[in-house]
């Protein structure tokens, strides 16, 4: 089976990680994959395996949305006619092209699957979450024309169904993490820091991530010289927050780390992972930390509360994050056995529900249901293709 994957390679975000991990594992299972993404030729110095690539022209792109050039639809059509895939899988990049895809695929008689990533707060408790809800309202009529739409939780499915997307169209396939890579193990990353307890935040330094509430709680909790908070990531708030919270308060800023092995090394050395977001989808950073055996504290935003419920971690409200963390942080400082117990439970939760192998197996089943005569491994030519030949 040949999958044309429409996604992102830059700038770095959860969508990029999702695309890289899923397509690599599909290749491991002997699928053909072509990768189509918004990029300039000179940007693409990171080759993912042996995927043929197509660079779609754009006017602007960011971690959140993309503005394609007027030529992008034509370039996409030409690529699909050349590659002759069995199915299109769009890891939606929040661009106007997303709304053209159903018509393009209908013209080529190709099944179309979307993964819908936008974060949300299901209780709509703040302005930011309301803005995210508008994204769901905007996309719902378009998503109703896709053959299948992948979301990460029941909450997301319920939201889209209420907005008019047919229930049978929406499939729940949670994010998954490679539990063999992201696993507890030896790390000496903590030693040069001279600290006994290591706390980590990993993600964008942006308003929706609510990192300032974490930093305020850290300062108010007076964690002492034996505790360090590592801030991993970059974003618009980093430069201003770094001036206010620094090594004097036990805060170390590492910036963006592209080296996956180094990120795993940091997680293995840490005790607690904290995610104070106002809105989320299903955080891959959270799943990676859980897989590495860290105790996790996360807000009940998006599907993150669902991931940690029933004892796999501590779930806090998106309101009053500073006050809640001010109480919790000293508890983990003073009772290391609590972090150890919760870390084991977090790891087990990933093994039970959120492995990448399980994710890919569910994706295979979905592909098969949309491609009559398809098989779970290897390329099978389509039966009676309308325009396209059966060879890549």
Protein Blocks (a to p, Z undefined) as FASTA:
>chain_A
ZZdddddfbdcdfklmmmmmmmmmmmmnopacdddddddfklmmccghjbdcdddddfbd
cfkbccddfklmmmmmmmmmmnopabdcdddehiaklmmmmmmmmmnopacddddfbgcd
fklpafklmmmmmmmmmmmmmmmmpmbdcdfbfklmmmmmmnopafklpccddddddfkl
mccdddfklmmnopabdcddeddddfklommmmmmmmmmnonojmbccddedddjklmmm
mmmpcfknopacebjafblklmmmmmmmpmbdcdfbfbdcbdfklmmmmmnopacdddde
hjllmmmgghiaccddfehklmmmmmmmmmmmmmmmlmmmmmmmmmmmmmmmmcfklmmm
mmmmmmmmmmghiafedcdddehifkbccbZZ
